């Protein structure tokens, strides 16, 4: 599981210790140390708190996978440009 590696990397990038992370994210320090040693998380709520603190997705924190944001319209470029339609306007006689 990538959680231990990603957690260490994110802490290093922000320049914070595990004890500081524990205080700021409201996740027990022992829980964070367990994650660093490879213990799988028991609470998704705690994982979400840490992910929110680092402003990353749970997928990124746990697996190192970047997910595309649903509000990023450029991600749907191919779907948007999938069809081009021509409209022909024709005058119709009134009855």
N, C-alpha and C positions, 0 to 999 in steps of 0.2 A: 504494500500500500504506500502511496506517495505522501500520505498525510505528514509523516515525520519529516521528510525532506522538504516539503513545501512550507511547513510551519517554521522550520529552522531558517529557510531561505527568506521568508517574509519578515521574520524577526530581525534577521541580519540586515535586510534592506532598510527597515525602519529604524534600526539601531536601538531596539528595545530588548529587555530581558524577559524571560518567562514570568518572573514575578510581577513585572510591570504589566505584561499582557494579562495576567490573571486579574490584577486589580481593575484594569480598564475594561475588560470584556466580561467581568463577573463570572468567570469560569475558574474553578478551583485550581490552584497551582499544581497540586498532585495529579489532577486529571491531565493537565497539559504535559507534565513530565511523563506520564504514562503513554500519551500519544507519541512523544518523542522516542520512546523505547520500543514502539511498535504495537502497543496495545490498541485494539480497535475501539473506537468511541462507542459508548453505550447510549449517549443522548444526542440526538440530532439537534436539539435545541442548543446545546453547547457548541456544536460544530457551527451552527448558524451564527451564534454570537461572535465567534472568532472570525468567521468569514466576513461578517458585517463590519467588524472592527478594522479589518484590512481592506475593506471595500472590494472584495473579490467574491466570486460565486462559490457555492459549496463544491461544485464540480472541480473548480480550479484548486481549491484548498485540499480536497481529498485525492484527486487524481491527476492534477496538473493539466487539466483539459480546459482550454478556452471555449466558452460557449458564445455564440453570437447573440447579440441583444435583439429582442423582438422589435424594438422601435428603430432599429437601424435599417433604413429603407434600402441602402446600397446592398445589403445582404440578399435582397429579393430582386435584384436587377434582372436576372434571367427570366424570372416568373412574370415580371411586369412587361418586359419586352417580348414575351412569347408570341403574341399575336398582333398583327397589324390589320386593321379593317378599313376598307374604303366604303364611304357612304355616297350613294348616288341619289341626288334629289331629282325628282321627276314631277312635273306639273300634272296634276290630275284634274280632269274636267268635273265640274260640279253637276249634279243631276237635278 
